[in-house]
């Protein structure tokens, strides 16, 4: 198993990581590994379709039934002759 060293971390960030780990009964190192594991498990390629991206975020929250108004026939185009 590999290891990494991360230098120049702000004291405030290190303290937040330590506290976050303590709240979850984990060491600071285990909390950092879990954060990395979670972040890297997500799809790193953004979706090509905005509608698909929105649906992916909203769908777990449940659906909404909307009443659509009835459609009327289109008006006749204006004759410029």
KAVENDA-V838864 format. One record per pair of residues at least 12 apart in sequence whose C-alpha atoms are under 10 Angstrom apart, sorted by sequence separation. I is the first residue (numbers start at 1). J is the second residue. D is the distance in whole Angstrom. If there is no record, write none. Layout:
# KAVENDA-V838864
i=I j=J d=D
i=I j=J d=D
This chain:
# KAVENDA-V838864
i=16 j=28 d=9
i=17 j=29 d=9
i=18 j=30 d=10
i=19 j=31 d=10
i=20 j=32 d=10
i=15 j=28 d=9
i=17 j=30 d=10
i=18 j=31 d=8
i=21 j=34 d=10
i=14 j=28 d=8
i=17 j=31 d=7
i=18 j=32 d=9
i=17 j=32 d=7
i=14 j=32 d=10
i=17 j=35 d=10
